Amino acid sequence: MMGRTHIAVGFAAGLALASPHTLSGILLSALGGAAGAVLCDIEMREKATRQDDRLLTRGLLVLLILLVLILDSALSLGIGEMLLTQRAADAALGLLILTLTAVKGRFSPHRGFTHSLLYTLLITFGGWCISRETGLGMLGGALSHLLLDLTNKKPLQLLWPLKKGFCLKWFLSNRLANRVFLFLGLAADVLALSWYLGPILHVL
């Protein structure tokens, strides 16, 4: 599927898997879900026709990061303080793991290492070092990415480094199914945000 579809579905999947109960948890799990979905395609570079989609997807992720930083500062949520003081060493380790894993993935064949269960576990562990919500969010985002891509016609090396690939061959990645999953993902985003934000806003 296309990047914008992955980020929409990953956003909701991260929230659903982390089940956050605080505003900071909602932000971290949603960001983790989006990041986990995007990182699975970090090796995408061979198809010029998808350049605009990749730029848009990574741009959306950057905007989401900026939004989290702005809300953290404006609402005094304590995310930055937690990561820079209480969990500074763990957060640094998590960022190191994510960086090294992403670099390895960047120079891997498409739908190889970055579409494997091992890669999913590595970025989940990296996210978990940052926070529980980030880790579970990244797990949700990565798993949603793998599940969506399994429906396509190009195999995934789920058991990397084994070369055997898996795919269901149901849909092409940039046709009607992509638009349907994008719509469903956006609808799930709205529902998930409403579900998790509702109790918090009610208390306020």
C-alpha positions as CSV (number, residue, x, y, z in Angstrom):
1,M,0.0,0.0,0.0
2,M,1.0,3.6,-0.3
3,G,2.7,5.5,2.5
4,R,-0.2,7.7,3.4
5,T,-2.4,4.7,3.8
6,H,0.2,3.0,6.1
7,I,0.5,6.1,8.3
8,A,-3.2,6.4,8.6
9,V,-3.7,2.8,9.6
10,G,-0.6,2.7,11.7
11,F,-1.8,5.8,13.7
12,A,-5.0,4.0,14.7
13,A,-3.2,0.6,15.3
14,G,-0.7,2.2,17.6
15,L,-3.5,3.8,19.7
16,A,-5.5,0.5,19.8
17,L,-2.5,-1.6,20.9
18,A,-1.2,0.8,23.5
19,S,-4.7,1.7,24.9
20,P,-3.4,4.9,26.5
21,H,-5.1,6.6,29.5
22,T,-3.4,9.9,29.5
23,L,-3.0,12.7,26.9
24,S,0.8,12.2,26.8
25,G,0.2,8.4,26.3
26,I,-2.2,9.2,23.4
27,L,0.4,11.4,21.8
28,L,3.3,8.9,22.2
29,S,1.3,5.8,21.1
30,A,-0.1,7.6,18.0
31,L,3.3,8.9,17.1
32,G,4.8,5.5,17.7
33,G,2.1,3.9,15.4
34,A,2.8,6.4,12.6
35,A,6.6,6.0,13.0
36,G,6.4,2.2,13.1
37,A,4.4,2.2,9.9
38,V,6.7,4.6,8.1
39,L,10.0,2.9,9.2
40,C,8.9,-0.3,7.4
41,D,9.3,1.5,4.1
42,I,12.5,3.3,4.9
43,E,14.3,1.4,2.1
44,M,11.9,2.6,-0.6
45,R,14.0,4.4,-3.2
46,E,13.8,2.5,-6.5
47,K,10.5,3.8,-7.9
48,A,10.6,7.4,-8.9
49,T,6.8,7.3,-9.4
50,R,6.4,7.0,-5.6
51,Q,8.7,9.9,-4.7
52,D,5.8,12.3,-4.0
53,D,4.1,9.7,-1.8
54,R,7.3,9.1,0.2
55,L,7.9,12.8,0.7
56,L,4.3,13.3,1.8
57,T,4.5,10.4,4.2
58,R,7.7,11.5,5.8
59,G,6.5,15.1,5.9
60,L,3.4,14.0,7.8
61,L,5.6,12.1,10.3
62,V,7.7,15.2,10.9
63,L,4.5,17.3,11.3
64,L,3.2,14.8,13.9
65,I,6.5,15.0,15.8
66,L,6.3,18.8,15.8
67,L,2.7,18.6,16.9
68,V,3.6,16.4,19.9
69,L,6.4,18.8,20.9
70,I,4.1,21.8,20.6
71,L,1.4,20.2,22.7
72,D,3.9,18.9,25.2
73,S,5.2,22.5,25.7
74,A,1.8,24.2,25.6
75,L,0.0,21.8,27.9
76,S,3.0,21.0,30.2
77,L,2.5,17.3,29.6
78,G,6.0,16.4,30.8
79,I,7.0,14.3,27.9
80,G,10.2,16.2,27.1
81,E,11.2,16.4,30.8
82,M,10.6,12.7,31.3
83,L,12.8,11.8,28.3
84,L,15.5,14.2,29.1
85,T,15.8,13.5,32.8
86,Q,13.9,10.5,34.3
87,R,14.4,8.2,31.2
88,A,17.3,9.9,29.5
89,A,19.6,6.8,29.4
90,D,16.8,4.5,28.2
91,A,15.6,7.0,25.6
92,A,19.1,7.4,24.3
93,L,19.5,3.6,24.0
94,G,16.1,3.5,22.2
95,L,17.1,6.1,19.7
96,L,20.4,4.3,19.1
97,I,18.6,1.0,18.4
98,L,16.1,2.7,16.1
99,T,18.8,4.6,14.2
100,L,21.0,1.5,13.7
101,T,18.0,-0.6,12.7
102,A,16.8,2.1,10.3
103,V,20.3,2.4,8.7
104,K,20.5,-1.3,8.2
105,G,16.9,-1.2,6.7
106,R,17.7,1.7,4.5
107,F,20.3,-0.3,2.5
108,S,18.2,-3.5,2.3
109,P,16.2,-4.7,-0.6
110,H,12.5,-3.7,-0.7
111,R,10.2,-5.9,1.4
112,G,13.2,-7.8,2.8
113,F,14.7,-7.0,6.2
114,T,12.3,-4.1,6.9
115,H,9.3,-6.3,6.3
116,S,10.3,-9.0,8.7
117,L,9.3,-10.0,12.2
118,L,12.9,-9.4,13.4
119,Y,12.8,-5.8,12.2
120,T,9.4,-5.4,13.9
121,L,10.8,-6.7,17.2
122,L,13.9,-4.4,17.0
123,I,12.0,-1.2,16.4
124,T,9.4,-2.2,19.0
125,F,12.2,-2.7,21.5
126,G,13.8,0.6,20.5
127,G,10.4,2.4,21.0
128,W,9.8,0.6,24.3
129,C,13.1,2.0,25.7
130,I,11.7,5.4,25.0
131,S,8.3,4.7,26.6
132,R,5.8,1.8,26.9
133,E,3.3,3.7,24.8
134,T,5.9,4.4,22.1
135,G,7.0,0.8,21.9
136,L,3.4,-0.6,21.7
137,G,2.5,2.1,19.2
138,M,5.5,1.1,17.0
139,L,4.5,-2.5,17.3
140,G,1.0,-1.7,16.2
141,G,2.2,0.5,13.3
142,A,4.7,-2.1,12.0
143,L,2.2,-5.0,12.3
144,S,-0.4,-3.1,10.4
145,H,2.1,-2.3,7.7
146,L,3.0,-6.0,7.3
147,L,-0.6,-7.1,7.3
148,L,-1.5,-4.5,4.6
149,D,1.4,-5.4,2.4
150,L,0.7,-9.1,2.7
151,T,-2.4,-8.5,0.7
152,N,-0.3,-7.2,-2.2
153,K,1.4,-9.2,-5.0
154,K,5.0,-8.8,-4.0
155,P,6.2,-11.2,-1.3
156,L,7.5,-10.1,2.1
157,Q,10.5,-11.8,3.8
158,L,8.7,-12.1,7.1
159,L,11.2,-14.7,8.4
160,W,14.3,-12.8,7.2
161,P,17.1,-13.8,6.9
162,L,15.3,-16.7,5.3
163,K,14.6,-15.8,1.7
164,K,11.1,-17.4,1.5
165,G,8.5,-14.7,0.8
166,F,4.8,-14.5,1.7
167,C,2.0,-12.7,0.0
168,L,-1.8,-13.2,-0.6
169,K,-1.8,-11.6,-4.1
170,W,-5.1,-10.0,-3.5
171,F,-4.5,-6.4,-4.4
172,L,-2.2,-4.0,-6.3
173,S,-0.5,-1.6,-3.9
174,N,-1.7,1.7,-5.5
175,R,-5.2,1.0,-6.8
176,L,-8.7,0.8,-5.4
177,A,-7.8,-1.3,-2.3
178,N,-5.3,1.4,-1.3
179,R,-7.9,4.1,-1.4
180,V,-10.4,1.9,0.6
181,F,-7.8,1.1,3.3
182,L,-6.8,4.8,3.4
183,F,-10.5,5.8,4.1
184,L,-10.8,3.0,6.7
185,G,-7.6,4.1,8.3
186,L,-8.7,7.8,8.6
187,A,-12.1,6.7,9.9
188,A,-10.3,4.5,12.5
189,D,-8.1,7.5,13.5
190,V,-11.1,9.6,14.2
191,L,-12.8,6.8,16.2
192,A,-9.7,6.0,18.2
193,L,-9.0,9.6,19.1
194,S,-12.6,10.0,20.1
195,W,-12.5,6.9,22.2
196,Y,-9.3,7.7,24.1
197,L,-9.7,11.4,24.3
198,G,-13.3,11.3,25.5
199,P,-12.7,10.3,29.1
200,I,-9.8,12.8,29.4
201,L,-11.8,15.7,28.0
202,H,-14.8,14.7,30.2
203,V,-12.7,15.1,33.3
204,L,-11.3,18.5,32.2
